[in-house]
Structures are given as C-alpha cells and as structure tokens.
Amino acid sequence: MRGTRIFGTTAALFATACGTGASQSTAAPAAPDQGMMVDDRPQGPESHIGAHKVVTEYYALLAQRRYDDAWKLWADGGKASGRTSDEFARSFADVARYEPKVGGIGPMEGAAGSLFITVFVDVNGERTNGTPIHQKGWVGLRRVNNVPGATPDQLAWRITKVPG
C-alpha cells in the first residue's frame, strides 16, 4: 500500500512536554517504534475506496437477492454482464446461500480517458441442491476519468468482469 509512515515519536514528545517535570534520565527507554501505514490516496467515490464500495455493495445485493439492483452496477447499464436483467436474476435461481468477502484493491490504471481497477473477492455459498459455491478472484471495474460531457453514470465505478 502506498502511504506515509507515521511514528509514535509525536506521542512520545507530547507526553514528555506534558510531563510532571521529571528529568529525562529517569524516563524508561522507549520501545522500538514500528509505525503504522496511513493511506494517503484520495478517498472519494472516484477513488480506489469508491471502487471497493461498489464491489461490496454488488455482492451484498446478490446476498440479499436484489438481483436487479446488482445488475445495474455493471458497466453500460448492466449490459456488460452479458445478460438482460431477467437473465441475470435467473442465473442465481439455484443459489441457496451466498457469502461474499470483499478484500484488497489492486492498482489503479488509466487508458484512453478511463480508469481501471480490480478488487479481490472470495465467495462461498451453496446451491439449492447442496453443491458448494466457491468463487475467488478479481472483480474488474472501470470509470470515465472526468472527461468533459461524461454522464454521472460514466463517472461512477461500474463492474466489467467478475470471477467464476
């Protein structure tokens, strides 16, 4: 993850400044500072976080059997799924249980006025006949990169591919 490493030194300096006036020679030695990663990438709906939210919403909608709403998160008004809304819903008719886990985010790439990103997903579930469902892989997303005249839907992250 790209980011800035922030260390506990500031906290140690603050504690020393707010101390009771004890000399530094009586202070306990500080533990090695491991720091923590802070993600400094943009956080809005057009960001990597926005793409992750779309994938999370998509799989939550599938788990809730809200297939028409999930289909609408596909690019090109749902057409990128390769199915009509009704065909998409019918493709889940034999799903008894659907438990997605949305994970990490791949790098964002740009080309021809668009941005592309992937988000990892691991789905487990069960079909109505008892057959297990296991789908694992990267969900592909695309959005127009603030091109003049782009519609709000084109400026939103939309799904272009799913694993399985």
CNS distance restraints for C-alpha pairs under 8 A (distance, minus, plus):
assign (resid   1 and name CA) (resid  39 and name CA) 7.15 0.50 0.50
assign (resid   2 and name CA) (resid  39 and name CA) 6.39 0.50 0.50
assign (resid   2 and name CA) (resid  40 and name CA) 7.27 0.50 0.50
assign (resid   2 and name CA) (resid  41 and name CA) 7.64 0.50 0.50
assign (resid   3 and name CA) (resid  37 and name CA) 6.11 0.50 0.50
assign (resid   3 and name CA) (resid  38 and name CA) 5.34 0.50 0.50
assign (resid   3 and name CA) (resid  39 and name CA) 4.62 0.50 0.50
assign (resid   3 and name CA) (resid  40 and name CA) 5.14 0.50 0.50
assign (resid   3 and name CA) (resid  41 and name CA) 7.37 0.50 0.50
assign (resid   4 and name CA) (resid  37 and name CA) 6.02 0.50 0.50
assign (resid   4 and name CA) (resid  38 and name CA) 5.45 0.50 0.50
assign (resid   4 and name CA) (resid  39 and name CA) 6.84 0.50 0.50
assign (resid   4 and name CA) (resid  40 and name CA) 6.72 0.50 0.50
assign (resid   5 and name CA) (resid  35 and name CA) 6.16 0.50 0.50
assign (resid   5 and name CA) (resid  36 and name CA) 5.67 0.50 0.50
assign (resid   5 and name CA) (resid  37 and name CA) 4.95 0.50 0.50
assign (resid   5 and name CA) (resid  38 and name CA) 6.31 0.50 0.50
assign (resid   6 and name CA) (resid  35 and name CA) 5.50 0.50 0.50
assign (resid   6 and name CA) (resid  36 and name CA) 5.72 0.50 0.50
assign (resid   6 and name CA) (resid  37 and name CA) 6.72 0.50 0.50
assign (resid   6 and name CA) (resid  38 and name CA) 7.20 0.50 0.50
assign (resid   7 and name CA) (resid  33 and name CA) 6.51 0.50 0.50
assign (resid   7 and name CA) (resid  34 and name CA) 7.09 0.50 0.50
assign (resid   7 and name CA) (resid  35 and name CA) 4.28 0.50 0.50
assign (resid   7 and name CA) (resid  36 and name CA) 6.69 0.50 0.50
assign (resid   8 and name CA) (resid  12 and name CA) 6.36 0.50 0.50
assign (resid   8 and name CA) (resid  33 and name CA) 6.41 0.50 0.50
assign (resid   8 and name CA) (resid  35 and name CA) 6.39 0.50 0.50
assign (resid   9 and name CA) (resid  13 and name CA) 6.09 0.50 0.50
assign (resid   9 and name CA) (resid  33 and name CA) 7.82 0.50 0.50
assign (resid  10 and name CA) (resid  14 and name CA) 6.06 0.50 0.50
assign (resid  11 and name CA) (resid  15 and name CA) 6.10 0.50 0.50
assign (resid  12 and name CA) (resid  16 and name CA) 6.16 0.50 0.50
assign (resid  13 and name CA) (resid  17 and name CA) 6.09 0.50 0.50
assign (resid  14 and name CA) (resid  18 and name CA) 6.14 0.50 0.50
assign (resid  15 and name CA) (resid  19 and name CA) 5.90 0.50 0.50
assign (resid  22 and name CA) (resid  26 and name CA) 6.92 0.50 0.50
assign (resid  22 and name CA) (resid  27 and name CA) 7.79 0.50 0.50
assign (resid  23 and name CA) (resid  27 and name CA) 7.22 0.50 0.50
assign (resid  41 and name CA) (resid  47 and name CA) 7.70 0.50 0.50
assign (resid  42 and name CA) (resid  47 and name CA) 5.70 0.50 0.50
assign (resid  42 and name CA) (resid  48 and name CA) 7.71 0.50 0.50
assign (resid  43 and name CA) (resid  47 and name CA) 5.49 0.50 0.50
assign (resid  43 and name CA) (resid  48 and name CA) 7.15 0.50 0.50
assign (resid  43 and name CA) (resid  49 and name CA) 5.80 0.50 0.50
assign (resid  43 and name CA) (resid  50 and name CA) 7.27 0.50 0.50
assign (resid  44 and name CA) (resid  49 and name CA) 6.89 0.50 0.50
assign (resid  44 and name CA) (resid  50 and name CA) 6.15 0.50 0.50
assign (resid  45 and name CA) (resid  49 and name CA) 6.80 0.50 0.50
assign (resid  45 and name CA) (resid  50 and name CA) 4.00 0.50 0.50
assign (resid  45 and name CA) (resid  51 and name CA) 7.26 0.50 0.50
assign (resid  45 and name CA) (resid 156 and name CA) 7.45 0.50 0.50
assign (resid  46 and name CA) (resid  50 and name CA) 5.62 0.50 0.50
assign (resid  46 and name CA) (resid  51 and name CA) 7.34 0.50 0.50
assign (resid  46 and name CA) (resid 155 and name CA) 7.49 0.50 0.50
assign (resid  46 and name CA) (resid 156 and name CA) 6.77 0.50 0.50
assign (resid  46 and name CA) (resid 157 and name CA) 7.16 0.50 0.50
assign (resid  47 and name CA) (resid  51 and name CA) 6.60 0.50 0.50
assign (resid  48 and name CA) (resid  52 and name CA) 6.28 0.50 0.50
assign (resid  48 and name CA) (resid 105 and name CA) 7.12 0.50 0.50
assign (resid  48 and name CA) (resid 108 and name CA) 7.24 0.50 0.50
assign (resid  48 and name CA) (resid 117 and name CA) 7.45 0.50 0.50
assign (resid  49 and name CA) (resid  53 and name CA) 6.19 0.50 0.50
assign (resid  50 and name CA) (resid  54 and name CA) 6.40 0.50 0.50
assign (resid  50 and name CA) (resid 157 and name CA) 7.20 0.50 0.50
assign (resid  51 and name CA) (resid  55 and name CA) 6.51 0.50 0.50
assign (resid  51 and name CA) (resid 117 and name CA) 7.46 0.50 0.50
assign (resid  51 and name CA) (resid 119 and name CA) 7.61 0.50 0.50
assign (resid  51 and name CA) (resid 141 and name CA) 7.06 0.50 0.50
assign (resid  51 and name CA) (resid 157 and name CA) 5.67 0.50 0.50
assign (resid  52 and name CA) (resid  56 and name CA) 6.16 0.50 0.50
assign (resid  52 and name CA) (resid 102 and name CA) 7.88 0.50 0.50
assign (resid  52 and name CA) (resid 105 and name CA) 6.98 0.50 0.50
assign (resid  52 and name CA) (resid 119 and name CA) 6.32 0.50 0.50
assign (resid  53 and name CA) (resid  57 and name CA) 5.98 0.50 0.50
assign (resid  54 and name CA) (resid  58 and name CA) 6.01 0.50 0.50
assign (resid  54 and name CA) (resid  73 and name CA) 7.43 0.50 0.50
assign (resid  54 and name CA) (resid 157 and name CA) 6.85 0.50 0.50
assign (resid  54 and name CA) (resid 158 and name CA) 7.50 0.50 0.50
assign (resid  55 and name CA) (resid  59 and name CA) 6.28 0.50 0.50
assign (resid  55 and name CA) (resid 102 and name CA) 7.22 0.50 0.50
assign (resid  55 and name CA) (resid 119 and name CA) 7.19 0.50 0.50
assign (resid  55 and name CA) (resid 139 and name CA) 7.50 0.50 0.50
assign (resid  55 and name CA) (resid 159 and name CA) 7.81 0.50 0.50
assign (resid  56 and name CA) (resid  60 and name CA) 6.11 0.50 0.50
assign (resid  56 and name CA) (resid 102 and name CA) 6.07 0.50 0.50
assign (resid  57 and name CA) (resid  61 and name CA) 6.05 0.50 0.50
assign (resid  57 and name CA) (resid  70 and name CA) 7.87 0.50 0.50
assign (resid  58 and name CA) (resid  62 and name CA) 6.38 0.50 0.50
assign (resid  58 and name CA) (resid  70 and name CA) 5.13 0.50 0.50
assign (resid  58 and name CA) (resid  73 and name CA) 6.75 0.50 0.50
assign (resid  59 and name CA) (resid  63 and name CA) 6.17 0.50 0.50
assign (resid  59 and name CA) (resid  70 and name CA) 7.58 0.50 0.50
assign (resid  59 and name CA) (resid 100 and name CA) 6.18 0.50 0.50
assign (resid  60 and name CA) (resid  64 and name CA) 6.18 0.50 0.50
assign (resid  60 and name CA) (resid 100 and name CA) 7.50 0.50 0.50
assign (resid  61 and name CA) (resid  65 and name CA) 6.12 0.50 0.50
assign (resid  61 and name CA) (resid  66 and name CA) 5.03 0.50 0.50
assign (resid  61 and name CA) (resid  67 and name CA) 6.65 0.50 0.50
assign (resid  61 and name CA) (resid  69 and name CA) 6.87 0.50 0.50
assign (resid  61 and name CA) (resid  70 and name CA) 5.58 0.50 0.50
assign (resid  62 and name CA) (resid  66 and name CA) 5.78 0.50 0.50
assign (resid  62 and name CA) (resid  67 and name CA) 5.85 0.50 0.50
assign (resid  62 and name CA) (resid  70 and name CA) 6.32 0.50 0.50
assign (resid  62 and name CA) (resid  98 and name CA) 7.46 0.50 0.50
assign (resid  63 and name CA) (resid  97 and name CA) 7.37 0.50 0.50
assign (resid  63 and name CA) (resid  98 and name CA) 5.21 0.50 0.50
assign (resid  63 and name CA) (resid  99 and name CA) 6.55 0.50 0.50
assign (resid  63 and name CA) (resid 100 and name CA) 7.65 0.50 0.50
assign (resid  66 and name CA) (resid  70 and name CA) 6.36 0.50 0.50
assign (resid  67 and name CA) (resid  71 and name CA) 5.97 0.50 0.50
assign (resid  67 and name CA) (resid  85 and name CA) 7.73 0.50 0.50
assign (resid  67 and name CA) (resid  88 and name CA) 7.14 0.50 0.50
assign (resid  67 and name CA) (resid  89 and name CA) 5.26 0.50 0.50
assign (resid  68 and name CA) (resid  72 and name CA) 6.41 0.50 0.50
assign (resid  68 and name CA) (resid  85 and name CA) 5.90 0.50 0.50
assign (resid  68 and name CA) (resid  86 and name CA) 7.79 0.50 0.50
assign (resid  68 and name CA) (resid  88 and name CA) 7.94 0.50 0.50
assign (resid  68 and name CA) (resid  89 and name CA) 6.88 0.50 0.50
assign (resid  69 and name CA) (resid  73 and name CA) 7.04 0.50 0.50
assign (resid  70 and name CA) (resid  74 and name CA) 7.54 0.50 0.50
assign (resid  71 and name CA) (resid  78 and name CA) 5.26 0.50 0.50
assign (resid  71 and name CA) (resid  81 and name CA) 7.38 0.50 0.50
assign (resid  71 and name CA) (resid  85 and name CA) 6.23 0.50 0.50
assign (resid  71 and name CA) (resid  88 and name CA) 6.95 0.50 0.50
assign (resid  72 and name CA) (resid  77 and name CA) 5.81 0.50 0.50
assign (resid  72 and name CA) (resid  78 and name CA) 4.90 0.50 0.50
assign (resid  73 and name CA) (resid  77 and name CA) 7.49 0.50 0.50
assign (resid  73 and name CA) (resid  78 and name CA) 6.49 0.50 0.50
assign (resid  73 and name CA) (resid 158 and name CA) 5.50 0.50 0.50
assign (resid  73 and name CA) (resid 159 and name CA) 6.16 0.50 0.50
assign (resid  74 and name CA) (resid  78 and name CA) 4.42 0.50 0.50
assign (resid  74 and name CA) (resid  79 and name CA) 6.95 0.50 0.50
assign (resid  74 and name CA) (resid  80 and name CA) 5.86 0.50 0.50
assign (resid  74 and name CA) (resid  81 and name CA) 6.14 0.50 0.50
assign (resid  74 and name CA) (resid 158 and name CA) 5.14 0.50 0.50
assign (resid  74 and name CA) (resid 159 and name CA) 4.40 0.50 0.50
assign (resid  74 and name CA) (resid 160 and name CA) 6.24 0.50 0.50
assign (resid  75 and name CA) (resid  79 and name CA) 6.61 0.50 0.50
assign (resid  75 and name CA) (resid  80 and name CA) 5.21 0.50 0.50
assign (resid  75 and name CA) (resid  81 and name CA) 7.66 0.50 0.50
assign (resid  75 and name CA) (resid 142 and name CA) 7.58 0.50 0.50
assign (resid  75 and name CA) (resid 158 and name CA) 4.69 0.50 0.50
assign (resid  75 and name CA) (resid 159 and name CA) 5.40 0.50 0.50
assign (resid  75 and name CA) (resid 160 and name CA) 5.82 0.50 0.50
assign (resid  76 and name CA) (resid  80 and name CA) 5.83 0.50 0.50
assign (resid  78 and name CA) (resid  82 and name CA) 7.96 0.50 0.50
assign (resid  78 and name CA) (resid  83 and name CA) 7.70 0.50 0.50
assign (resid  78 and name CA) (resid  84 and name CA) 7.39 0.50 0.50
assign (resid  78 and name CA) (resid  85 and name CA) 7.29 0.50 0.50
assign (resid  79 and name CA) (resid  83 and name CA) 6.26 0.50 0.50
assign (resid  79 and name CA) (resid  84 and name CA) 6.75 0.50 0.50
assign (resid  80 and name CA) (resid 159 and name CA) 7.68 0.50 0.50
assign (resid  80 and name CA) (resid 160 and name CA) 5.96 0.50 0.50
assign (resid  80 and name CA) (resid 161 and name CA) 7.87 0.50 0.50
assign (resid  81 and name CA) (resid  88 and name CA) 7.76 0.50 0.50
assign (resid  81 and name CA) (resid 160 and name CA) 7.20 0.50 0.50
assign (resid  81 and name CA) (resid 161 and name CA) 7.38 0.50 0.50
assign (resid  83 and name CA) (resid  87 and name CA) 5.52 0.50 0.50
assign (resid  83 and name CA) (resid  88 and name CA) 5.58 0.50 0.50
assign (resid  84 and name CA) (resid  88 and name CA) 6.04 0.50 0.50
assign (resid  85 and name CA) (resid  89 and name CA) 6.27 0.50 0.50
assign (resid  86 and name CA) (resid  90 and name CA) 6.17 0.50 0.50
assign (resid  87 and name CA) (resid  91 and name CA) 6.23 0.50 0.50
assign (resid  88 and name CA) (resid  92 and name CA) 7.20 0.50 0.50
assign (resid  89 and name CA) (resid  93 and name CA) 6.86 0.50 0.50
assign (resid  94 and name CA) (resid 127 and name CA) 5.42 0.50 0.50
assign (resid  94 and name CA) (resid 128 and name CA) 5.28 0.50 0.50
assign (resid  94 and name CA) (resid 129 and name CA) 7.73 0.50 0.50
assign (resid  95 and name CA) (resid 125 and name CA) 7.75 0.50 0.50
assign (resid  95 and name CA) (resid 126 and name CA) 6.22 0.50 0.50
assign (resid  95 and name CA) (resid 127 and name CA) 4.35 0.50 0.50
assign (resid  95 and name CA) (resid 128 and name CA) 5.70 0.50 0.50
assign (resid  96 and name CA) (resid 125 and name CA) 7.46 0.50 0.50
assign (resid  96 and name CA) (resid 126 and name CA) 5.58 0.50 0.50
assign (resid  96 and name CA) (resid 127 and name CA) 4.98 0.50 0.50
assign (resid  96 and name CA) (resid 128 and name CA) 4.87 0.50 0.50
assign (resid  97 and name CA) (resid 125 and name CA) 4.82 0.50 0.50
assign (resid  97 and name CA) (resid 126 and name CA) 5.01 0.50 0.50
assign (resid  97 and name CA) (resid 127 and name CA) 6.75 0.50 0.50
assign (resid  98 and name CA) (resid 123 and name CA) 7.03 0.50 0.50
assign (resid  98 and name CA) (resid 124 and name CA) 6.16 0.50 0.50
assign (resid  98 and name CA) (resid 125 and name CA) 4.35 0.50 0.50
assign (resid  98 and name CA) (resid 126 and name CA) 6.69 0.50 0.50
assign (resid  98 and name CA) (resid 133 and name CA) 7.88 0.50 0.50
assign (resid  99 and name CA) (resid 123 and name CA) 5.63 0.50 0.50
assign (resid  99 and name CA) (resid 124 and name CA) 5.21 0.50 0.50
assign (resid  99 and name CA) (resid 125 and name CA) 5.56 0.50 0.50
assign (resid 100 and name CA) (resid 121 and name CA) 6.89 0.50 0.50
assign (resid 100 and name CA) (resid 122 and name CA) 5.85 0.50 0.50
assign (resid 100 and name CA) (resid 123 and name CA) 4.19 0.50 0.50
assign (resid 100 and name CA) (resid 124 and name CA) 6.31 0.50 0.50
assign (resid 101 and name CA) (resid 121 and name CA) 5.73 0.50 0.50
assign (resid 101 and name CA) (resid 122 and name CA) 5.19 0.50 0.50
assign (resid 101 and name CA) (resid 123 and name CA) 6.08 0.50 0.50
assign (resid 102 and name CA) (resid 119 and name CA) 7.41 0.50 0.50
assign (resid 102 and name CA) (resid 120 and name CA) 6.09 0.50 0.50
assign (resid 102 and name CA) (resid 121 and name CA) 4.49 0.50 0.50
assign (resid 102 and name CA) (resid 122 and name CA) 6.48 0.50 0.50
assign (resid 103 and name CA) (resid 119 and name CA) 6.69 0.50 0.50
assign (resid 103 and name CA) (resid 120 and name CA) 5.00 0.50 0.50
assign (resid 103 and name CA) (resid 121 and name CA) 5.63 0.50 0.50
assign (resid 103 and name CA) (resid 122 and name CA) 7.64 0.50 0.50
assign (resid 104 and name CA) (resid 119 and name CA) 5.83 0.50 0.50
assign (resid 104 and name CA) (resid 120 and name CA) 5.34 0.50 0.50
assign (resid 104 and name CA) (resid 121 and name CA) 7.99 0.50 0.50
assign (resid 105 and name CA) (resid 117 and name CA) 7.56 0.50 0.50
assign (resid 105 and name CA) (resid 118 and name CA) 5.99 0.50 0.50
assign (resid 105 and name CA) (resid 119 and name CA) 4.48 0.50 0.50
assign (resid 105 and name CA) (resid 120 and name CA) 6.35 0.50 0.50
assign (resid 106 and name CA) (resid 117 and name CA) 6.12 0.50 0.50
assign (resid 106 and name CA) (resid 118 and name CA) 5.04 0.50 0.50
assign (resid 106 and name CA) (resid 119 and name CA) 5.96 0.50 0.50
assign (resid 106 and name CA) (resid 120 and name CA) 7.75 0.50 0.50
assign (resid 107 and name CA) (resid 117 and name CA) 6.09 0.50 0.50
assign (resid 107 and name CA) (resid 118 and name CA) 7.19 0.50 0.50
assign (resid 108 and name CA) (resid 115 and name CA) 6.73 0.50 0.50
assign (resid 108 and name CA) (resid 116 and name CA) 5.69 0.50 0.50
assign (resid 108 and name CA) (resid 117 and name CA) 4.67 0.50 0.50
assign (resid 108 and name CA) (resid 118 and name CA) 7.64 0.50 0.50
assign (resid 109 and name CA) (resid 115 and name CA) 5.65 0.50 0.50
assign (resid 109 and name CA) (resid 116 and name CA) 5.19 0.50 0.50
assign (resid 109 and name CA) (resid 117 and name CA) 6.42 0.50 0.50
assign (resid 110 and name CA) (resid 114 and name CA) 5.61 0.50 0.50
assign (resid 110 and name CA) (resid 115 and name CA) 4.38 0.50 0.50
assign (resid 110 and name CA) (resid 116 and name CA) 6.07 0.50 0.50
assign (resid 111 and name CA) (resid 115 and name CA) 6.51 0.50 0.50
assign (resid 113 and name CA) (resid 144 and name CA) 6.03 0.50 0.50
assign (resid 113 and name CA) (resid 145 and name CA) 5.39 0.50 0.50
assign (resid 113 and name CA) (resid 146 and name CA) 7.85 0.50 0.50
assign (resid 113 and name CA) (resid 147 and name CA) 6.61 0.50 0.50
assign (resid 114 and name CA) (resid 142 and name CA) 6.71 0.50 0.50
assign (resid 114 and name CA) (resid 143 and name CA) 5.61 0.50 0.50
assign (resid 114 and name CA) (resid 144 and name CA) 4.31 0.50 0.50
assign (resid 114 and name CA) (resid 145 and name CA) 4.87 0.50 0.50
assign (resid 115 and name CA) (resid 142 and name CA) 5.59 0.50 0.50
assign (resid 115 and name CA) (resid 143 and name CA) 5.36 0.50 0.50
assign (resid 115 and name CA) (resid 144 and name CA) 6.17 0.50 0.50
assign (resid 115 and name CA) (resid 145 and name CA) 5.85 0.50 0.50
assign (resid 116 and name CA) (resid 140 and name CA) 7.25 0.50 0.50
assign (resid 116 and name CA) (resid 141 and name CA) 5.68 0.50 0.50
assign (resid 116 and name CA) (resid 142 and name CA) 4.58 0.50 0.50
assign (resid 116 and name CA) (resid 143 and name CA) 6.77 0.50 0.50
assign (resid 117 and name CA) (resid 140 and name CA) 6.02 0.50 0.50
assign (resid 117 and name CA) (resid 141 and name CA) 5.40 0.50 0.50
assign (resid 117 and name CA) (resid 142 and name CA) 6.62 0.50 0.50
assign (resid 118 and name CA) (resid 138 and name CA) 5.73 0.50 0.50
assign (resid 118 and name CA) (resid 139 and name CA) 5.31 0.50 0.50
assign (resid 118 and name CA) (resid 140 and name CA) 4.57 0.50 0.50
assign (resid 118 and name CA) (resid 141 and name CA) 6.06 0.50 0.50
assign (resid 119 and name CA) (resid 138 and name CA) 5.38 0.50 0.50
assign (resid 119 and name CA) (resid 139 and name CA) 5.18 0.50 0.50
assign (resid 119 and name CA) (resid 140 and name CA) 6.77 0.50 0.50
assign (resid 120 and name CA) (resid 136 and name CA) 7.59 0.50 0.50
assign (resid 120 and name CA) (resid 137 and name CA) 5.58 0.50 0.50
assign (resid 120 and name CA) (resid 138 and name CA) 4.41 0.50 0.50
assign (resid 120 and name CA) (resid 139 and name CA) 6.15 0.50 0.50
assign (resid 121 and name CA) (resid 135 and name CA) 7.83 0.50 0.50
assign (resid 121 and name CA) (resid 136 and name CA) 5.72 0.50 0.50
assign (resid 121 and name CA) (resid 137 and name CA) 5.65 0.50 0.50
assign (resid 121 and name CA) (resid 138 and name CA) 6.15 0.50 0.50
assign (resid 121 and name CA) (resid 139 and name CA) 6.98 0.50 0.50
assign (resid 122 and name CA) (resid 134 and name CA) 7.50 0.50 0.50
assign (resid 122 and name CA) (resid 135 and name CA) 5.85 0.50 0.50
assign (resid 122 and name CA) (resid 136 and name CA) 4.35 0.50 0.50
assign (resid 122 and name CA) (resid 137 and name CA) 6.66 0.50 0.50
assign (resid 123 and name CA) (resid 133 and name CA) 7.27 0.50 0.50
assign (resid 123 and name CA) (resid 134 and name CA) 5.64 0.50 0.50
assign (resid 123 and name CA) (resid 135 and name CA) 4.98 0.50 0.50
assign (resid 123 and name CA) (resid 136 and name CA) 6.15 0.50 0.50
assign (resid 124 and name CA) (resid 132 and name CA) 7.30 0.50 0.50
assign (resid 124 and name CA) (resid 133 and name CA) 5.26 0.50 0.50
assign (resid 124 and name CA) (resid 134 and name CA) 4.79 0.50 0.50
assign (resid 124 and name CA) (resid 135 and name CA) 6.65 0.50 0.50
assign (resid 125 and name CA) (resid 132 and name CA) 5.80 0.50 0.50
assign (resid 125 and name CA) (resid 133 and name CA) 4.67 0.50 0.50
assign (resid 125 and name CA) (resid 134 and name CA) 6.75 0.50 0.50
assign (resid 126 and name CA) (resid 130 and name CA) 5.81 0.50 0.50
assign (resid 126 and name CA) (resid 131 and name CA) 5.63 0.50 0.50
assign (resid 126 and name CA) (resid 132 and name CA) 4.35 0.50 0.50
assign (resid 126 and name CA) (resid 133 and name CA) 5.14 0.50 0.50
assign (resid 127 and name CA) (resid 131 and name CA) 5.21 0.50 0.50
assign (resid 127 and name CA) (resid 132 and name CA) 6.22 0.50 0.50
assign (resid 127 and name CA) (resid 133 and name CA) 6.79 0.50 0.50
assign (resid 135 and name CA) (resid 163 and name CA) 6.31 0.50 0.50
assign (resid 135 and name CA) (resid 164 and name CA) 5.40 0.50 0.50
assign (resid 136 and name CA) (resid 163 and name CA) 6.16 0.50 0.50
assign (resid 136 and name CA) (resid 164 and name CA) 7.15 0.50 0.50
assign (resid 137 and name CA) (resid 162 and name CA) 7.58 0.50 0.50
assign (resid 137 and name CA) (resid 163 and name CA) 5.11 0.50 0.50
assign (resid 137 and name CA) (resid 164 and name CA) 7.75 0.50 0.50
assign (resid 138 and name CA) (resid 162 and name CA) 6.56 0.50 0.50
assign (resid 138 and name CA) (resid 163 and name CA) 6.06 0.50 0.50
assign (resid 139 and name CA) (resid 159 and name CA) 7.12 0.50 0.50
assign (resid 139 and name CA) (resid 160 and name CA) 7.58 0.50 0.50
assign (resid 139 and name CA) (resid 161 and name CA) 5.62 0.50 0.50
assign (resid 139 and name CA) (resid 162 and name CA) 4.54 0.50 0.50
assign (resid 139 and name CA) (resid 163 and name CA) 6.36 0.50 0.50
assign (resid 140 and name CA) (resid 159 and name CA) 5.85 0.50 0.50
assign (resid 140 and name CA) (resid 160 and name CA) 5.29 0.50 0.50
assign (resid 140 and name CA) (resid 161 and name CA) 4.97 0.50 0.50
assign (resid 140 and name CA) (resid 162 and name CA) 6.50 0.50 0.50
assign (resid 141 and name CA) (resid 157 and name CA) 6.04 0.50 0.50
assign (resid 141 and name CA) (resid 158 and name CA) 5.32 0.50 0.50
assign (resid 141 and name CA) (resid 159 and name CA) 4.41 0.50 0.50
assign (resid 141 and name CA) (resid 160 and name CA) 5.29 0.50 0.50
assign (resid 141 and name CA) (resid 161 and name CA) 7.21 0.50 0.50
assign (resid 142 and name CA) (resid 157 and name CA) 5.51 0.50 0.50
assign (resid 142 and name CA) (resid 158 and name CA) 5.51 0.50 0.50
assign (resid 142 and name CA) (resid 159 and name CA) 6.56 0.50 0.50
assign (resid 142 and name CA) (resid 160 and name CA) 6.69 0.50 0.50
assign (resid 143 and name CA) (resid 154 and name CA) 5.89 0.50 0.50
assign (resid 143 and name CA) (resid 155 and name CA) 5.39 0.50 0.50
assign (resid 143 and name CA) (resid 156 and name CA) 5.61 0.50 0.50
assign (resid 143 and name CA) (resid 157 and name CA) 4.83 0.50 0.50
assign (resid 143 and name CA) (resid 158 and name CA) 6.38 0.50 0.50
assign (resid 144 and name CA) (resid 150 and name CA) 7.17 0.50 0.50
assign (resid 144 and name CA) (resid 154 and name CA) 5.50 0.50 0.50
assign (resid 144 and name CA) (resid 155 and name CA) 5.07 0.50 0.50
assign (resid 144 and name CA) (resid 156 and name CA) 7.53 0.50 0.50
assign (resid 145 and name CA) (resid 155 and name CA) 6.83 0.50 0.50
assign (resid 146 and name CA) (resid 150 and name CA) 6.95 0.50 0.50
assign (resid 146 and name CA) (resid 155 and name CA) 6.57 0.50 0.50
assign (resid 150 and name CA) (resid 154 and name CA) 5.93 0.50 0.50
assign (resid 150 and name CA) (resid 155 and name CA) 6.58 0.50 0.50
assign (resid 151 and name CA) (resid 155 and name CA) 6.37 0.50 0.50
assign (resid 152 and name CA) (resid 156 and name CA) 6.42 0.50 0.50
